[in-house]
Amino acid sequence: MGAVPSTPRHTSTTAETAEYLIGTFVGEKSFPLASDFWQKLLELPLTLRWSSYRVQQACELFAQNNHHTRHLAKILIHLSWCLQEAVRTSGAPSVVYLKAINAVYFSSVFLKYIIENSQSDNIEELCLSLLENEPVPKDFMTDQRIENLLMHNVLTFLGSIDELLNFMLVVMSTQLLSGPTPGPKDVNPFLDAAMSQESLLVSSVVRRLLLNYIMRPRLPSSTAASYSIFSEENQPGVLQRVGSAAANFVLLPFNYLVNSNSEGSRNQLADCSLHVLLVLIHYHKCVVSDESITDRSDDSASTDPVSKVNTYFTVNPYSKALENARDIECEISL
């Protein structure tokens, strides 16, 4: 896969078109938000199989070029727009969901690679912003944080697509780069964005995740046919092999809830919902406050203020929403 692939011929096969579009996505050429390249990429029926080595190559090339292409930020914006369209459109056509699912999966694969291979404490490699000279559509608010836009739309749509829950586990895995105890220098942009959402959305997310686990709905897997391009023959795809490592830190005391031999444990939507809920309710951001106090001790003639640094953990809105959840709320939602 080259950095600047050649344009496919009019008679090219779906596989050749996929090779070209994905090669372009990970390559060094930057495409603006409004380019029709993004629509072509997200409407791909991904039926091509790649070896894990080729996926690794694609991820490495993407990470090298993302700093100046900002393609990760752009596909996250397109993911947000796809989810907005799916929510707005009653009885949305299948192409709307296909684009959303493809955007989720592309984002998950490359986000996972960048997070796992980050060399900086603040995960600078994500590049969650557009360049200053980047052309954008007229209705795009340039001052909004991409992670906030993304998480608002993901959480609004959360719980109805299993791959979106996998995506949540990936973006929340930035915690794995920190120590066992949260510190003020920890960087978790997507989790912080999730914590800043309005209370009604937070309560809705908690209720939906609980219902998914309690009711264990049987939904068609969104990954069965769409993502074989990142799979080896007769093997699950790259992301499907990724365990919920971020959730395992808090899941261990709850293992009795999901017995590996039980029928219920084979419901991916229910189990992922539990994992996401556990990560959300156990996250606490460490904040540093600088207070000025006046030293009025008897042996001090000075009354100049003295700086005192305090650290504290912010309130977790998902934990509060879970504490306040009532049976009647779940019954109404059924």
RODRENMI-835070 format. One record per residue (C-alpha): residue number from 1; residue in one letter; x, y, z. Coordinates in steps of 0.02 Angstrom, whole numbers, plus 50000, padded with zeros to 5 digits. Layout:
@num: NUM; residu: A; c1: X; c2: Y; c3: Z
...
***
This chain:
@num: 1; residu: M; c1: 50000; c2: 50000; c3: 50000
@num: 2; residu: G; c1: 50084; c2: 50161; c3: 49943
@num: 3; residu: A; c1: 50068; c2: 50331; c3: 50022
@num: 4; residu: V; c1: 49998; c2: 50405; c3: 49860
@num: 5; residu: P; c1: 49903; c2: 50267; c3: 49770
@num: 6; residu: S; c1: 49856; c2: 50283; c3: 49587
@num: 7; residu: T; c1: 49677; c2: 50324; c3: 49539
@num: 8; residu: P; c1: 49578; c2: 50166; c3: 49501
@num: 9; residu: R; c1: 49517; c2: 50135; c3: 49325
@num: 10; residu: H; c1: 49332; c2: 50147; c3: 49281
@num: 11; residu: T; c1: 49333; c2: 49958; c3: 49259
@num: 12; residu: S; c1: 49413; c2: 49928; c3: 49428
@num: 13; residu: T; c1: 49342; c2: 49800; c3: 49547
@num: 14; residu: T; c1: 49273; c2: 49835; c3: 49719
@num: 15; residu: A; c1: 49435; c2: 49767; c3: 49793
@num: 16; residu: E; c1: 49540; c2: 49887; c3: 49690
@num: 17; residu: T; c1: 49429; c2: 50033; c3: 49738
@num: 18; residu: A; c1: 49443; c2: 49986; c3: 49921
@num: 19; residu: E; c1: 49632; c2: 49973; c3: 49905
@num: 20; residu: Y; c1: 49640; c2: 50146; c3: 49828
@num: 21; residu: L; c1: 49524; c2: 50232; c3: 49953
@num: 22; residu: I; c1: 49600; c2: 50155; c3: 50108
@num: 23; residu: G; c1: 49775; c2: 50183; c3: 50040
@num: 24; residu: T; c1: 49729; c2: 50365; c3: 50013
@num: 25; residu: F; c1: 49656; c2: 50379; c3: 50188
@num: 26; residu: V; c1: 49816; c2: 50321; c3: 50271
@num: 27; residu: G; c1: 49930; c2: 50409; c3: 50147
@num: 28; residu: E; c1: 50012; c2: 50580; c3: 50150
@num: 29; residu: K; c1: 49885; c2: 50678; c3: 50047
@num: 30; residu: S; c1: 49763; c2: 50778; c3: 50152
@num: 31; residu: F; c1: 49580; c2: 50787; c3: 50100
@num: 32; residu: P; c1: 49468; c2: 50928; c3: 50164
@num: 33; residu: L; c1: 49311; c2: 50891; c3: 50264
@num: 34; residu: A; c1: 49197; c2: 50932; c3: 50118
@num: 35; residu: S; c1: 49286; c2: 50819; c3: 49993
@num: 36; residu: D; c1: 49181; c2: 50682; c3: 49914
@num: 37; residu: F; c1: 49324; c2: 50565; c3: 49957
@num: 38; residu: W; c1: 49247; c2: 50539; c3: 50129
@num: 39; residu: Q; c1: 49079; c2: 50486; c3: 50059
@num: 40; residu: K; c1: 49162; c2: 50361; c3: 49943
@num: 41; residu: L; c1: 49267; c2: 50291; c3: 50086
@num: 42; residu: L; c1: 49121; c2: 50272; c3: 50206
@num: 43; residu: E; c1: 49006; c2: 50193; c3: 50077
@num: 44; residu: L; c1: 49129; c2: 50054; c3: 50038
@num: 45; residu: P; c1: 49062; c2: 49877; c3: 50056
@num: 46; residu: L; c1: 49217; c2: 49811; c3: 50140
@num: 47; residu: T; c1: 49231; c2: 49634; c3: 50074
@num: 48; residu: L; c1: 49419; c2: 49624; c3: 50048
@num: 49; residu: R; c1: 49525; c2: 49522; c3: 50167
@num: 50; residu: W; c1: 49691; c2: 49588; c3: 50228
@num: 51; residu: S; c1: 49823; c2: 49500; c3: 50331
@num: 52; residu: S; c1: 49867; c2: 49569; c3: 50502
@num: 53; residu: Y; c1: 50035; c2: 49622; c3: 50430
@num: 54; residu: R; c1: 49951; c2: 49734; c3: 50301
@num: 55; residu: V; c1: 49837; c2: 49808; c3: 50434
@num: 56; residu: Q; c1: 49992; c2: 49844; c3: 50539
@num: 57; residu: Q; c1: 50073; c2: 49929; c3: 50389
@num: 58; residu: A; c1: 49918; c2: 50035; c3: 50360
@num: 59; residu: C; c1: 49914; c2: 50087; c3: 50543
@num: 60; residu: E; c1: 50098; c2: 50134; c3: 50543
@num: 61; residu: L; c1: 50079; c2: 50239; c3: 50386
@num: 62; residu: F; c1: 49923; c2: 50322; c3: 50454
@num: 63; residu: A; c1: 50011; c2: 50368; c3: 50617
@num: 64; residu: Q; c1: 50157; c2: 50444; c3: 50520
@num: 65; residu: N; c1: 50045; c2: 50553; c3: 50413
@num: 66; residu: N; c1: 49905; c2: 50598; c3: 50533
@num: 67; residu: H; c1: 49999; c2: 50748; c3: 50603
@num: 68; residu: H; c1: 49982; c2: 50844; c3: 50440
@num: 69; residu: T; c1: 49830; c2: 50759; c3: 50360
@num: 70; residu: R; c1: 49725; c2: 50764; c3: 50520
@num: 71; residu: H; c1: 49625; c2: 50621; c3: 50445
@num: 72; residu: L; c1: 49586; c2: 50549; c3: 50617
@num: 73; residu: A; c1: 49502; c2: 50711; c3: 50671
@num: 74; residu: K; c1: 49411; c2: 50721; c3: 50504
@num: 75; residu: I; c1: 49342; c2: 50544; c3: 50509
@num: 76; residu: L; c1: 49285; c2: 50573; c3: 50689
@num: 77; residu: I; c1: 49192; c2: 50727; c3: 50629
@num: 78; residu: H; c1: 49113; c2: 50627; c3: 50488
@num: 79; residu: L; c1: 49067; c2: 50492; c3: 50614
@num: 80; residu: S; c1: 48978; c2: 50625; c3: 50716
@num: 81; residu: W; c1: 48885; c2: 50687; c3: 50563
@num: 82; residu: C; c1: 48835; c2: 50510; c3: 50513
@num: 83; residu: L; c1: 48764; c2: 50477; c3: 50687
@num: 84; residu: Q; c1: 48671; c2: 50644; c3: 50683
@num: 85; residu: E; c1: 48594; c2: 50596; c3: 50516
@num: 86; residu: A; c1: 48544; c2: 50424; c3: 50581
@num: 87; residu: V; c1: 48459; c2: 50501; c3: 50733
@num: 88; residu: R; c1: 48369; c2: 50635; c3: 50631
@num: 89; residu: T; c1: 48310; c2: 50521; c3: 50493
@num: 90; residu: S; c1: 48158; c2: 50417; c3: 50538
@num: 91; residu: G; c1: 48174; c2: 50247; c3: 50458
@num: 92; residu: A; c1: 48347; c2: 50292; c3: 50398
@num: 93; residu: P; c1: 48402; c2: 50201; c3: 50239
@num: 94; residu: S; c1: 48532; c2: 50066; c3: 50257
@num: 95; residu: V; c1: 48667; c2: 50176; c3: 50177
@num: 96; residu: V; c1: 48656; c2: 50296; c3: 50325
@num: 97; residu: Y; c1: 48693; c2: 50156; c3: 50448
@num: 98; residu: L; c1: 48826; c2: 50081; c3: 50334
@num: 99; residu: K; c1: 48919; c2: 50247; c3: 50333
@num: 100; residu: A; c1: 48904; c2: 50264; c3: 50521
@num: 101; residu: I; c1: 48964; c2: 50087; c3: 50554
@num: 102; residu: N; c1: 49109; c2: 50104; c3: 50432
@num: 103; residu: A; c1: 49161; c2: 50268; c3: 50514
@num: 104; residu: V; c1: 49153; c2: 50185; c3: 50685
@num: 105; residu: Y; c1: 49259; c2: 50040; c3: 50629
@num: 106; residu: F; c1: 49391; c2: 50140; c3: 50536
@num: 107; residu: S; c1: 49406; c2: 50257; c3: 50685
@num: 108; residu: S; c1: 49419; c2: 50112; c3: 50808
@num: 109; residu: V; c1: 49559; c2: 50022; c3: 50716
@num: 110; residu: F; c1: 49670; c2: 50174; c3: 50696
@num: 111; residu: L; c1: 49628; c2: 50251; c3: 50865
@num: 112; residu: K; c1: 49675; c2: 50088; c3: 50949
@num: 113; residu: Y; c1: 49843; c2: 50084; c3: 50861
@num: 114; residu: I; c1: 49886; c2: 50264; c3: 50902
@num: 115; residu: I; c1: 49836; c2: 50247; c3: 51085
@num: 116; residu: E; c1: 49933; c2: 50085; c3: 51108
@num: 117; residu: N; c1: 50089; c2: 50156; c3: 51026
@num: 118; residu: S; c1: 50085; c2: 50332; c3: 51096
@num: 119; residu: Q; c1: 50256; c2: 50400; c3: 51143
@num: 120; residu: S; c1: 50194; c2: 50556; c3: 51234
@num: 121; residu: D; c1: 50107; c2: 50580; c3: 51401
@num: 122; residu: N; c1: 49967; c2: 50683; c3: 51324
@num: 123; residu: I; c1: 49938; c2: 50573; c3: 51170
@num: 124; residu: E; c1: 49985; c2: 50712; c3: 51050
@num: 125; residu: E; c1: 49981; c2: 50587; c3: 50907
@num: 126; residu: L; c1: 49790; c2: 50592; c3: 50907
@num: 127; residu: C; c1: 49793; c2: 50771; c3: 50838
@num: 128; residu: L; c1: 49612; c2: 50803; c3: 50886
@num: 129; residu: S; c1: 49601; c2: 50970; c3: 50798
@num: 130; residu: L; c1: 49604; c2: 51038; c3: 50622
@num: 131; residu: L; c1: 49745; c2: 51144; c3: 50556
@num: 132; residu: E; c1: 49713; c2: 51332; c3: 50558
@num: 133; residu: N; c1: 49711; c2: 51346; c3: 50369
@num: 134; residu: E; c1: 49597; c2: 51195; c3: 50347
@num: 135; residu: P; c1: 49446; c2: 51233; c3: 50235
@num: 136; residu: V; c1: 49284; c2: 51184; c3: 50321
@num: 137; residu: P; c1: 49098; c2: 51189; c3: 50276
@num: 138; residu: K; c1: 49008; c2: 51352; c3: 50317
@num: 139; residu: D; c1: 48901; c2: 51273; c3: 50453
@num: 140; residu: F; c1: 49049; c2: 51194; c3: 50544
@num: 141; residu: M; c1: 49091; c2: 51278; c3: 50709
@num: 142; residu: T; c1: 49280; c2: 51293; c3: 50710
@num: 143; residu: D; c1: 49288; c2: 51332; c3: 50896
@num: 144; residu: Q; c1: 49206; c2: 51170; c3: 50953
@num: 145; residu: R; c1: 49312; c2: 51030; c3: 51023
@num: 146; residu: I; c1: 49304; c2: 50877; c3: 50912
@num: 147; residu: E; c1: 49302; c2: 50756; c3: 51058
@num: 148; residu: N; c1: 49150; c2: 50845; c3: 51133
@num: 149; residu: L; c1: 49058; c2: 50841; c3: 50966
@num: 150; residu: L; c1: 49100; c2: 50658; c3: 50945
@num: 151; residu: M; c1: 49054; c2: 50598; c3: 51119
@num: 152; residu: H; c1: 48888; c2: 50691; c3: 51120
@num: 153; residu: N; c1: 48833; c2: 50602; c3: 50961
@num: 154; residu: V; c1: 48906; c2: 50434; c3: 51010
@num: 155; residu: L; c1: 48818; c2: 50437; c3: 51178
@num: 156; residu: T; c1: 48655; c2: 50492; c3: 51098
@num: 157; residu: F; c1: 48660; c2: 50341; c3: 50983
@num: 158; residu: L; c1: 48743; c2: 50222; c3: 51106
@num: 159; residu: G; c1: 48671; c2: 50052; c3: 51143
@num: 160; residu: S; c1: 48591; c2: 50008; c3: 50977
@num: 161; residu: I; c1: 48748; c2: 49958; c3: 50880
@num: 162; residu: D; c1: 48871; c2: 49835; c3: 50957
@num: 163; residu: E; c1: 49016; c2: 49909; c3: 50859
@num: 164; residu: L; c1: 48983; c2: 50079; c3: 50937
@num: 165; residu: L; c1: 49007; c2: 50000; c3: 51109
@num: 166; residu: N; c1: 49173; c2: 49926; c3: 51050
@num: 167; residu: F; c1: 49220; c2: 50100; c3: 50991
@num: 168; residu: M; c1: 49183; c2: 50168; c3: 51165
@num: 169; residu: L; c1: 49299; c2: 50040; c3: 51243
@num: 170; residu: V; c1: 49436; c2: 50093; c3: 51123
@num: 171; residu: V; c1: 49423; c2: 50280; c3: 51156
@num: 172; residu: M; c1: 49413; c2: 50251; c3: 51344
@num: 173; residu: S; c1: 49570; c2: 50143; c3: 51342
@num: 174; residu: T; c1: 49679; c2: 50299; c3: 51359
@num: 175; residu: Q; c1: 49670; c2: 50260; c3: 51545
@num: 176; residu: L; c1: 49787; c2: 50114; c3: 51514
@num: 177; residu: L; c1: 49927; c2: 50238; c3: 51480
@num: 178; residu: S; c1: 49912; c2: 50308; c3: 51658
@num: 179; residu: G; c1: 49965; c2: 50237; c3: 51824
@num: 180; residu: P; c1: 49852; c2: 50137; c3: 51941
@num: 181; residu: T; c1: 49798; c2: 50296; c3: 52031
@num: 182; residu: P; c1: 49725; c2: 50442; c3: 51932
@num: 183; residu: G; c1: 49840; c2: 50592; c3: 51928
@num: 184; residu: P; c1: 49820; c2: 50774; c3: 51874
@num: 185; residu: K; c1: 49928; c2: 50747; c3: 51720
@num: 186; residu: D; c1: 49824; c2: 50603; c3: 51651
@num: 187; residu: V; c1: 49752; c2: 50638; c3: 51478
@num: 188; residu: N; c1: 49586; c2: 50557; c3: 51435
@num: 189; residu: P; c1: 49504; c2: 50673; c3: 51308
@num: 190; residu: F; c1: 49357; c2: 50563; c3: 51261
@num: 191; residu: L; c1: 49314; c2: 50514; c3: 51440
@num: 192; residu: D; c1: 49325; c2: 50695; c3: 51495
@num: 193; residu: A; c1: 49209; c2: 50742; c3: 51352
@num: 194; residu: A; c1: 49087; c2: 50605; c3: 51406
@num: 195; residu: M; c1: 49088; c2: 50673; c3: 51584
@num: 196; residu: S; c1: 49042; c2: 50847; c3: 51523
@num: 197; residu: Q; c1: 48878; c2: 50796; c3: 51441
@num: 198; residu: E; c1: 48711; c2: 50860; c3: 51504
@num: 199; residu: S; c1: 48625; c2: 50762; c3: 51643
@num: 200; residu: L; c1: 48477; c2: 50704; c3: 51536
@num: 201; residu: L; c1: 48593; c2: 50623; c3: 51410
@num: 202; residu: V; c1: 48697; c2: 50544; c3: 51549
@num: 203; residu: S; c1: 48542; c2: 50469; c3: 51629
@num: 204; residu: S; c1: 48482; c2: 50406; c3: 51460
@num: 205; residu: V; c1: 48650; c2: 50321; c3: 51427
@num: 206; residu: V; c1: 48652; c2: 50235; c3: 51597
@num: 207; residu: R; c1: 48472; c2: 50176; c3: 51573
@num: 208; residu: R; c1: 48506; c2: 50107; c3: 51400
@num: 209; residu: L; c1: 48664; c2: 50015; c3: 51453
@num: 210; residu: L; c1: 48573; c2: 49939; c3: 51602
@num: 211; residu: L; c1: 48429; c2: 49884; c3: 51491
@num: 212; residu: N; c1: 48548; c2: 49806; c3: 51366
@num: 213; residu: Y; c1: 48626; c2: 49703; c3: 51504
@num: 214; residu: I; c1: 48463; c2: 49657; c3: 51590
@num: 215; residu: M; c1: 48360; c2: 49619; c3: 51434
@num: 216; residu: R; c1: 48506; c2: 49548; c3: 51331
@num: 217; residu: P; c1: 48426; c2: 49590; c3: 51162
@num: 218; residu: R; c1: 48474; c2: 49487; c3: 51012
@num: 219; residu: L; c1: 48526; c2: 49608; c3: 50876
@num: 220; residu: P; c1: 48612; c2: 49563; c3: 50712
@num: 221; residu: S; c1: 48799; c2: 49589; c3: 50727
@num: 222; residu: S; c1: 48856; c2: 49741; c3: 50630
@num: 223; residu: T; c1: 49028; c2: 49666; c3: 50607
@num: 224; residu: A; c1: 48985; c2: 49500; c3: 50527
@num: 225; residu: A; c1: 48995; c2: 49557; c3: 50346
@num: 226; residu: S; c1: 49058; c2: 49734; c3: 50347
@num: 227; residu: Y; c1: 49233; c2: 49719; c3: 50414
@num: 228; residu: S; c1: 49315; c2: 49569; c3: 50333
@num: 229; residu: I; c1: 49444; c2: 49687; c3: 50257
@num: 230; residu: F; c1: 49528; c2: 49691; c3: 50427
@num: 231; residu: S; c1: 49511; c2: 49503; c3: 50452
@num: 232; residu: E; c1: 49620; c2: 49358; c3: 50407
@num: 233; residu: E; c1: 49539; c2: 49206; c3: 50328
@num: 234; residu: N; c1: 49429; c2: 49115; c3: 50452
@num: 235; residu: Q; c1: 49490; c2: 49231; c3: 50590
@num: 236; residu: P; c1: 49401; c2: 49373; c3: 50679
@num: 237; residu: G; c1: 49449; c2: 49550; c3: 50630
@num: 238; residu: V; c1: 49582; c2: 49652; c3: 50717
@num: 239; residu: L; c1: 49461; c2: 49747; c3: 50826
@num: 240; residu: Q; c1: 49357; c2: 49592; c3: 50863
@num: 241; residu: R; c1: 49514; c2: 49514; c3: 50939
@num: 242; residu: V; c1: 49535; c2: 49661; c3: 51055
@num: 243; residu: G; c1: 49472; c2: 49619; c3: 51228
@num: 244; residu: S; c1: 49393; c2: 49748; c3: 51341
@num: 245; residu: A; c1: 49558; c2: 49783; c3: 51428
@num: 246; residu: A; c1: 49503; c2: 49952; c3: 51491
@num: 247; residu: A; c1: 49351; c2: 49875; c3: 51573
@num: 248; residu: N; c1: 49447; c2: 49731; c3: 51651
@num: 249; residu: F; c1: 49520; c2: 49845; c3: 51785
@num: 250; residu: V; c1: 49347; c2: 49870; c3: 51858
@num: 251; residu: L; c1: 49264; c2: 49712; c3: 51794
@num: 252; residu: L; c1: 49359; c2: 49586; c3: 51899
@num: 253; residu: P; c1: 49251; c2: 49607; c3: 52056
@num: 254; residu: F; c1: 49097; c2: 49583; c3: 51947
@num: 255; residu: N; c1: 49147; c2: 49423; c3: 51860
@num: 256; residu: Y; c1: 49006; c2: 49329; c3: 51944
@num: 257; residu: L; c1: 48886; c2: 49433; c3: 51840
@num: 258; residu: V; c1: 48951; c2: 49362; c3: 51677
@num: 259; residu: N; c1: 48995; c2: 49180; c3: 51698
@num: 260; residu: S; c1: 49101; c2: 49121; c3: 51552
@num: 261; residu: N; c1: 48999; c2: 48961; c3: 51542
@num: 262; residu: S; c1: 48830; c2: 49045; c3: 51546
@num: 263; residu: E; c1: 48713; c2: 49071; c3: 51399
@num: 264; residu: G; c1: 48707; c2: 49256; c3: 51435
@num: 265; residu: S; c1: 48893; c2: 49281; c3: 51415
@num: 266; residu: R; c1: 48876; c2: 49249; c3: 51228
@num: 267; residu: N; c1: 48774; c2: 49408; c3: 51203
@num: 268; residu: Q; c1: 48902; c2: 49533; c3: 51142
@num: 269; residu: L; c1: 48787; c2: 49684; c3: 51153
@num: 270; residu: A; c1: 48744; c2: 49647; c3: 51335
@num: 271; residu: D; c1: 48922; c2: 49613; c3: 51389
@num: 272; residu: C; c1: 48994; c2: 49765; c3: 51300
@num: 273; residu: S; c1: 48858; c2: 49871; c3: 51378
@num: 274; residu: L; c1: 48912; c2: 49811; c3: 51550
@num: 275; residu: H; c1: 49095; c2: 49845; c3: 51512
@num: 276; residu: V; c1: 49059; c2: 50021; c3: 51451
@num: 277; residu: L; c1: 48948; c2: 50059; c3: 51600
@num: 278; residu: L; c1: 49080; c2: 49999; c3: 51723
@num: 279; residu: V; c1: 49215; c2: 50106; c3: 51644
@num: 280; residu: L; c1: 49103; c2: 50259; c3: 51641
@num: 281; residu: I; c1: 49047; c2: 50248; c3: 51822
@num: 282; residu: H; c1: 49222; c2: 50216; c3: 51891
@num: 283; residu: Y; c1: 49311; c2: 50358; c3: 51803
@num: 284; residu: H; c1: 49367; c2: 50504; c3: 51911
@num: 285; residu: K; c1: 49466; c2: 50650; c3: 51845
@num: 286; residu: C; c1: 49601; c2: 50716; c3: 51962
@num: 287; residu: V; c1: 49603; c2: 50906; c3: 51970
@num: 288; residu: V; c1: 49728; c2: 51024; c3: 52050
@num: 289; residu: S; c1: 49669; c2: 51183; c3: 52134
@num: 290; residu: D; c1: 49783; c2: 51322; c3: 52193
@num: 291; residu: E; c1: 49718; c2: 51411; c3: 52348
@num: 292; residu: S; c1: 49791; c2: 51565; c3: 52429
@num: 293; residu: I; c1: 49790; c2: 51568; c3: 52619
@num: 294; residu: T; c1: 49859; c2: 51696; c3: 52740
@num: 295; residu: D; c1: 49987; c2: 51641; c3: 52868
@num: 296; residu: R; c1: 49930; c2: 51716; c3: 53033
@num: 297; residu: S; c1: 50040; c2: 51614; c3: 53151
@num: 298; residu: D; c1: 50107; c2: 51706; c3: 53304
@num: 299; residu: D; c1: 50289; c2: 51683; c3: 53254
@num: 300; residu: S; c1: 50266; c2: 51760; c3: 53083
@num: 301; residu: A; c1: 50264; c2: 51946; c3: 53057
@num: 302; residu: S; c1: 50211; c2: 51928; c3: 52877
@num: 303; residu: T; c1: 50031; c2: 51914; c3: 52822
@num: 304; residu: D; c1: 50070; c2: 51882; c3: 52640
@num: 305; residu: P; c1: 49961; c2: 51748; c3: 52560
@num: 306; residu: V; c1: 50036; c2: 51575; c3: 52543
@num: 307; residu: S; c1: 49994; c2: 51464; c3: 52396
@num: 308; residu: K; c1: 49921; c2: 51295; c3: 52443
@num: 309; residu: V; c1: 49897; c2: 51160; c3: 52312
@num: 310; residu: N; c1: 49753; c2: 51039; c3: 52334
@num: 311; residu: T; c1: 49704; c2: 50891; c3: 52227
@num: 312; residu: Y; c1: 49530; c2: 50819; c3: 52218
@num: 313; residu: F; c1: 49424; c2: 50706; c3: 52109
@num: 314; residu: T; c1: 49278; c2: 50775; c3: 52011
@num: 315; residu: V; c1: 49103; c2: 50706; c3: 52034
@num: 316; residu: N; c1: 49062; c2: 50568; c3: 51912
@num: 317; residu: P; c1: 48889; c2: 50602; c3: 51835
@num: 318; residu: Y; c1: 48868; c2: 50423; c3: 51774
@num: 319; residu: S; c1: 48898; c2: 50354; c3: 51948
@num: 320; residu: K; c1: 48769; c2: 50475; c3: 52017
@num: 321; residu: A; c1: 48645; c2: 50429; c3: 51881
@num: 322; residu: L; c1: 48667; c2: 50244; c3: 51921
@num: 323; residu: E; c1: 48642; c2: 50278; c3: 52107
@num: 324; residu: N; c1: 48481; c2: 50371; c3: 52068
@num: 325; residu: A; c1: 48414; c2: 50244; c3: 51943
@num: 326; residu: R; c1: 48245; c2: 50171; c3: 51986
@num: 327; residu: D; c1: 48157; c2: 50013; c3: 51928
@num: 328; residu: I; c1: 48012; c2: 50116; c3: 51862
@num: 329; residu: E; c1: 48129; c2: 50207; c3: 51741
@num: 330; residu: C; c1: 48183; c2: 50043; c3: 51662
@num: 331; residu: E; c1: 48003; c2: 49980; c3: 51654
@num: 332; residu: I; c1: 47947; c2: 50137; c3: 51563
@num: 333; residu: S; c1: 48089; c2: 50115; c3: 51437
@num: 334; residu: L; c1: 48042; c2: 49937; c3: 51393
***
